[in-house]
Amino acid sequence: MSDKITVLGSGAWGTALASNQAANGKSVTLWGRDAAQLSLMRDTGRNDKYLSGIQLAETLNYEHDLQEAVRGADIILMVTPAQTLAATAEKIVPHIRSSAVIISCAKGIDQTTGETMGQVLHRIFPNHQVATLSGPSFAIDVAGNLPTAVTIAADETETALSLCAILSNKNLRCYASNDQLGVDYGGALKNVLAIAAGIVHGRALGASALAALTTRGFAELQRIALALGAQSETLNGLSGFGDLVLTCGSEKSRNFAYGAAIGRGSDLANMKLAEGVKTARIAADIARENNIDAPLIFAVNELLSGSINVDTAIAQLMARPLKSESITRR
């Protein structure tokens, strides 16, 4: 496996990953839908729309033509929004090398099919190696060359290890996993729970409430993901617990910031894309279909749909029947 890399998606995360890899000696091409934005990035070496104040790697290449962007690439990082990932992936099928490895870097569940991003890529690229990159990582930190650790998961352990060796550098440390499903669900579900955490923060309900929500949210994440085939070790690692802790504690997280705006009663019209908004409904549907108790995810879905307001959600959650957190049998 060589190291000619194409990154599809010129938002914050795509730009950060592309710049990180280019700064560490890789041949990297960044593709985006907005030709004017790419031209400005090429001229200024910055992406102030998404990563204000960050100087990007000088060797980073920019390409607006999707077919040209993926031509000859050894590794393709899919960093488009989760709900457009499938459509973008289908467009590049005829134009990629037979040996190209496709990596999902989006965190969500497809609203139409109920598939994780990894499952989407396996379906569209049945003859290619497919992987997922996920973990506790803010784009601004990666773009700013701050130490960050993530997980790269693939069905074949050797593929994951090889990708970790290629993509790791002095600022980005990658850990291998063969539980792609677990990594996918950890990244998708934590976005929904981060909205709930943001609501607690925005409504000024206190640090105790935020800690309780994060902890009980992790219990929900585990229940759902384990029931669907994930491994507990994965969920307890970077792409599960680690990512949840990061996104439930800072407004650098778009999902947390979106929830905080709801909690404050702010106008949501100009809020940046929060993947958890799109994932909440399908996550709630999956939990119900599998008879999984997920009161926080259910509450977020109802809030986003307008079925209940914040005060009603809080009252309902606090009025739930009392239960044990754990019982030790003696």
VEXDREN-2710 file (C-alpha; in Angstrom, 1 decimal):
% VEXDREN-2710
k/r/px/py/pz
1/MET/0.0/0.0/0.0
2/SER/1.4/3.3/-1.0
3/ASP/0.7/6.8/0.4
4/LYS/-1.0/8.9/-2.4
5/ILE/-4.0/10.2/-0.5
6/THR/-7.2/11.9/-1.6
7/VAL/-9.4/13.6/1.0
8/LEU/-13.0/14.1/-0.1
9/GLY/-14.6/16.9/1.8
10/SER/-13.1/20.4/2.4
11/GLY/-14.9/21.2/5.6
12/ALA/-13.1/21.4/9.0
13/TRP/-12.4/17.7/9.5
14/GLY/-11.4/17.0/5.9
15/THR/-9.1/20.0/5.7
16/ALA/-7.5/19.2/9.0
17/LEU/-6.8/15.6/8.0
18/ALA/-5.5/16.6/4.6
19/SER/-3.2/19.3/6.0
20/ASN/-1.9/16.9/8.7
21/GLN/-1.0/14.3/6.2
22/ALA/0.6/16.7/3.7
23/ALA/2.6/18.3/6.5
24/ASN/4.1/14.9/7.3
25/GLY/5.3/14.2/3.8
26/LYS/2.4/12.5/2.1
27/SER/1.1/13.4/-1.4
28/VAL/-2.4/14.7/-0.6
29/THR/-5.2/16.1/-2.7
30/LEU/-8.2/17.8/-1.1
31/TRP/-11.5/17.8/-3.0
32/GLY/-14.4/20.0/-2.2
33/ARG/-17.7/20.9/-3.9
34/ASP/-17.2/24.7/-3.7
35/ALA/-14.7/25.7/-6.4
36/ALA/-14.5/29.3/-5.1
37/GLN/-13.6/28.1/-1.6
38/LEU/-10.9/25.8/-3.0
39/SER/-9.5/28.5/-5.1
40/LEU/-9.3/30.8/-2.0
41/MET/-7.7/28.1/0.0
42/ARG/-5.1/27.5/-2.7
43/ASP/-4.3/31.3/-2.8
44/THR/-4.2/31.9/0.9
45/GLY/-3.1/28.5/2.3
46/ARG/-6.0/28.8/4.8
47/ASN/-9.6/27.6/5.3
48/ASP/-10.9/30.5/7.3
49/LYS/-14.5/29.4/6.7
50/TYR/-14.0/26.3/8.9
51/LEU/-10.5/26.6/10.5
52/SER/-10.0/30.3/11.2
53/GLY/-6.4/31.2/11.8
54/ILE/-4.8/27.9/10.8
55/GLN/-2.1/27.9/8.2
56/LEU/-2.4/24.8/6.1
57/ALA/0.5/22.6/4.7
58/GLU/2.2/24.3/1.8
59/THR/2.3/21.0/-0.2
60/LEU/-1.4/20.4/0.0
61/ASN/-3.0/20.1/-3.4
62/TYR/-6.6/21.2/-4.2
63/GLU/-8.9/19.8/-6.9
64/HIS/-12.6/20.6/-7.6
65/ASP/-13.1/17.9/-10.2
66/LEU/-14.1/14.7/-8.4
67/GLN/-12.9/12.3/-11.1
68/GLU/-9.5/13.9/-11.2
69/ALA/-9.2/14.1/-7.4
70/VAL/-9.5/10.3/-7.0
71/ARG/-7.6/9.3/-10.1
72/GLY/-4.5/7.3/-9.0
73/ALA/-5.2/7.6/-5.3
74/ASP/-4.0/4.7/-3.0
75/ILE/-6.1/5.8/0.0
76/ILE/-9.3/7.8/-0.2
77/LEU/-10.6/9.4/3.0
78/MET/-14.4/10.0/2.8
79/VAL/-15.0/13.1/4.9
80/THR/-18.2/14.3/3.4
81/PRO/-21.3/14.7/5.7
82/ALA/-22.7/11.2/6.7
83/GLN/-25.9/11.7/4.8
84/THR/-24.2/12.5/1.5
85/LEU/-21.4/9.9/1.9
86/ALA/-23.2/7.2/-0.1
87/ALA/-24.0/9.5/-3.1
88/THR/-20.4/10.7/-3.2
89/ALA/-19.0/7.2/-3.0
90/GLU/-21.2/6.0/-5.8
91/LYS/-19.8/8.7/-8.1
92/ILE/-16.2/7.7/-7.7
93/VAL/-16.7/3.9/-8.2
94/PRO/-15.7/3.9/-11.9
95/HIS/-12.7/6.2/-11.5
96/ILE/-10.7/4.6/-8.7
97/ARG/-7.8/2.1/-8.7
98/SER/-8.7/-1.5/-8.0
99/SER/-6.2/-1.4/-5.2
100/ALA/-7.5/1.8/-3.6
101/VAL/-8.5/1.6/0.1
102/ILE/-11.6/3.6/1.1
103/ILE/-11.8/5.0/4.6
104/SER/-14.9/6.5/6.2
105/CYS/-14.1/9.5/8.4
106/ALA/-17.8/10.5/8.8
107/LYS/-19.8/9.8/12.0
108/GLY/-23.4/8.9/11.4
109/ILE/-26.1/6.4/10.4
110/ASP/-27.6/6.6/6.9
111/GLN/-31.2/7.8/7.4
112/THR/-32.4/5.9/4.3
113/THR/-30.9/2.5/4.9
114/GLY/-30.0/2.4/8.6
115/GLU/-26.5/1.4/7.7
116/THR/-23.3/2.6/9.4
117/MET/-20.8/4.5/7.2
118/GLY/-18.7/1.4/7.1
119/GLN/-21.6/-0.7/6.0
120/VAL/-22.4/1.8/3.3
121/LEU/-18.8/1.6/1.9
122/HIS/-18.7/-2.2/2.0
123/ARG/-21.9/-2.2/-0.1
124/ILE/-20.7/0.3/-2.6
125/PHE/-17.1/-1.0/-2.8
126/PRO/-17.5/-4.8/-2.4
127/ASN/-14.1/-5.5/-4.1
128/HIS/-12.1/-2.9/-2.1
129/GLN/-10.5/-2.7/1.3
130/VAL/-12.7/-0.5/3.5
131/ALA/-11.9/1.0/6.9
132/THR/-13.2/3.6/9.4
133/LEU/-11.2/6.4/11.1
134/SER/-12.7/7.7/14.3
135/GLY/-11.9/8.9/17.8
136/PRO/-11.7/11.9/20.1
137/SER/-10.4/14.5/17.7
138/PHE/-11.3/18.1/17.1
139/ALA/-10.4/19.3/13.6
140/ILE/-8.9/22.5/15.0
141/ASP/-6.5/20.4/17.2
142/VAL/-5.4/18.2/14.3
143/ALA/-5.0/21.1/11.9
144/GLY/-3.0/22.9/14.6
145/ASN/-0.7/19.9/15.0
146/LEU/-1.7/19.1/18.5
147/PRO/-1.3/15.5/19.8
148/THR/-4.3/13.4/18.9
149/ALA/-5.1/9.7/19.0
150/VAL/-7.7/7.9/16.9
151/THR/-8.8/4.4/15.9
152/ILE/-8.6/2.9/12.4
153/ALA/-10.8/-0.1/12.1
154/ALA/-11.1/-2.6/9.3
155/ASP/-12.4/-6.2/9.0
156/GLU/-8.9/-7.4/8.3
157/THR/-6.5/-6.6/11.2
158/GLU/-3.6/-6.4/8.7
159/THR/-5.4/-3.7/6.8
160/ALA/-6.0/-1.7/9.9
161/LEU/-2.3/-2.1/11.1
162/SER/-1.0/-1.1/7.6
163/LEU/-3.2/2.0/7.5
164/CYS/-2.1/3.0/11.0
165/ALA/1.5/2.8/10.0
166/ILE/0.9/5.0/6.9
167/LEU/-1.3/7.7/8.6
168/SER/0.4/7.9/12.0
169/ASN/2.9/10.7/12.5
170/LYS/4.4/12.8/15.3
171/ASN/1.1/14.6/15.9
172/LEU/-1.4/11.9/15.0
173/ARG/-1.3/8.4/16.6
174/CYS/-3.5/5.7/15.1
175/TYR/-4.6/2.5/17.0
176/ALA/-5.7/-0.5/15.0
177/SER/-9.0/-2.4/15.5
178/ASN/-10.8/-5.2/13.6
179/ASP/-14.2/-4.1/15.0
180/GLN/-15.3/-1.6/12.3
181/LEU/-19.0/-1.9/13.4
182/GLY/-18.2/-0.9/17.0
183/VAL/-16.1/2.1/15.8
184/ASP/-18.9/3.1/13.5
185/TYR/-21.6/2.9/16.2
186/GLY/-19.4/4.6/18.8
187/GLY/-18.9/7.6/16.5
188/ALA/-22.5/7.9/15.4
189/LEU/-24.3/7.5/18.7
190/LYS/-22.0/9.8/20.7
191/ASN/-23.1/12.7/18.4
192/VAL/-26.7/12.3/19.5
193/LEU/-25.6/12.1/23.2
194/ALA/-23.4/15.2/22.8
195/ILE/-26.5/17.2/21.8
196/ALA/-28.1/16.1/25.1
197/ALA/-25.0/17.1/27.0
198/GLY/-25.0/20.5/25.2
199/ILE/-28.6/21.0/26.3
200/VAL/-27.6/20.4/29.9
201/HIS/-24.8/22.9/29.5
202/GLY/-26.9/25.5/27.7
203/ARG/-29.7/25.3/30.3
204/ALA/-27.0/25.7/33.1
205/LEU/-28.1/22.5/34.9
206/GLY/-24.7/22.1/36.5
207/ALA/-21.6/19.9/36.3
208/SER/-23.3/17.1/38.3
209/ALA/-26.1/16.8/35.7
210/LEU/-23.5/16.8/32.9
211/ALA/-21.5/14.1/34.5
212/ALA/-24.6/12.0/35.1
213/LEU/-25.8/12.4/31.5
214/THR/-22.5/11.5/30.0
215/THR/-22.2/8.4/32.2
216/ARG/-25.8/7.2/31.5
217/GLY/-25.4/8.2/27.9
218/PHE/-22.4/5.9/27.6
219/ALA/-24.5/3.1/29.1
220/GLU/-27.1/3.7/26.3
221/LEU/-24.4/3.7/23.6
222/GLN/-23.1/0.4/24.9
223/ARG/-26.5/-1.2/25.0
224/ILE/-27.3/-0.3/21.5
225/ALA/-23.9/-1.0/19.9
226/LEU/-23.4/-4.3/21.8
227/ALA/-26.8/-5.5/20.7
228/LEU/-25.9/-4.8/17.1
229/GLY/-22.6/-6.7/17.2
230/ALA/-20.0/-4.3/18.5
231/GLN/-17.2/-5.4/20.9
232/SER/-17.1/-4.0/24.4
233/GLU/-13.4/-3.4/24.2
234/THR/-14.0/-1.1/21.2
235/LEU/-16.7/0.9/23.0
236/ASN/-14.5/1.3/26.1
237/GLY/-11.7/2.7/23.9
238/LEU/-10.9/5.9/21.9
239/SER/-13.7/5.6/19.4
240/GLY/-16.4/5.0/22.0
241/PHE/-15.8/6.3/25.6
242/GLY/-13.0/8.6/24.5
243/ASP/-14.9/10.3/21.8
244/LEU/-18.0/10.6/24.0
245/VAL/-16.1/12.3/26.7
246/LEU/-14.5/14.8/24.3
247/THR/-17.7/15.8/22.6
248/CYS/-19.8/16.0/25.7
249/GLY/-17.6/18.6/27.3
250/SER/-16.8/21.4/24.8
251/GLU/-18.5/23.7/22.4
252/LYS/-15.7/22.9/19.9
253/SER/-18.0/20.0/19.2
254/ARG/-20.7/21.0/16.8
255/ASN/-23.2/18.6/18.3
256/PHE/-22.5/19.9/21.9
257/ALA/-22.8/23.5/20.5
258/TYR/-26.1/22.7/18.8
259/GLY/-27.5/21.3/22.0
260/ALA/-26.2/24.3/24.0
261/ALA/-28.1/26.6/21.6
262/ILE/-31.3/24.5/22.2
263/GLY/-30.7/24.7/26.0
264/ARG/-30.3/28.5/25.8
265/GLY/-33.3/28.9/23.6
266/SER/-31.1/30.4/20.8
267/ASP/-31.9/30.6/17.1
268/LEU/-30.7/27.5/15.4
269/ALA/-31.0/28.8/11.8
270/ASN/-27.3/29.6/11.4
271/MET/-25.8/26.8/13.4
272/LYS/-23.1/24.7/11.7
273/LEU/-23.9/21.1/10.6
274/ALA/-24.3/18.8/13.6
275/GLU/-24.4/15.1/12.4
276/GLY/-26.3/14.1/15.6
277/VAL/-29.3/16.0/14.4
278/LYS/-29.6/13.7/11.4
279/THR/-28.6/10.6/13.3
280/ALA/-31.1/11.0/16.2
281/ARG/-34.2/9.7/14.5
282/ILE/-32.6/6.6/13.0
283/ALA/-30.8/5.9/16.3
284/ALA/-34.1/6.0/18.1
285/ASP/-35.8/3.8/15.5
286/ILE/-33.0/1.2/15.8
287/ALA/-33.3/1.2/19.6
288/ARG/-37.1/0.7/19.5
289/GLU/-36.9/-2.0/16.8
290/ASN/-34.5/-3.9/18.9
291/ASN/-36.3/-3.3/22.2
292/ILE/-33.3/-1.4/23.7
293/ASP/-33.8/1.0/26.5
294/ALA/-32.4/4.4/25.4
295/PRO/-34.3/7.2/27.2
296/LEU/-31.7/9.9/26.4
297/ILE/-31.6/9.2/22.7
298/PHE/-35.4/9.0/22.6
299/ALA/-35.6/12.4/24.4
300/VAL/-33.2/14.0/22.0
301/ASN/-35.1/12.7/19.0
302/GLU/-38.4/14.0/20.5
303/LEU/-36.8/17.4/21.2
304/LEU/-35.5/17.7/17.7
305/SER/-38.8/16.7/16.1
306/GLY/-40.6/19.3/18.3
307/SER/-42.7/16.7/20.1
308/ILE/-41.5/18.0/23.5
309/ASN/-39.6/20.9/24.9
310/VAL/-36.5/21.0/27.1
311/ASP/-38.5/21.3/30.4
312/THR/-40.7/18.4/29.5
313/ALA/-37.7/16.2/28.5
314/ILE/-36.0/16.9/31.9
315/ALA/-39.1/16.2/33.8
316/GLN/-39.7/12.9/32.0
317/LEU/-36.1/11.7/32.5
318/MET/-36.1/12.6/36.2
319/ALA/-39.5/10.9/36.7
320/ARG/-38.4/7.6/35.2
321/PRO/-38.9/4.5/37.4
322/LEU/-36.0/4.0/39.9
323/LYS/-33.7/1.2/39.0
324/SER/-30.3/-0.2/40.1
325/GLU/-27.1/0.9/38.3
326/SER/-25.5/-2.4/39.1
327/ILE/-26.1/-5.2/41.6
328/THR/-23.4/-7.4/42.9
329/ARG/-24.6/-10.9/43.6
330/ARG/-23.2/-12.4/46.7
END
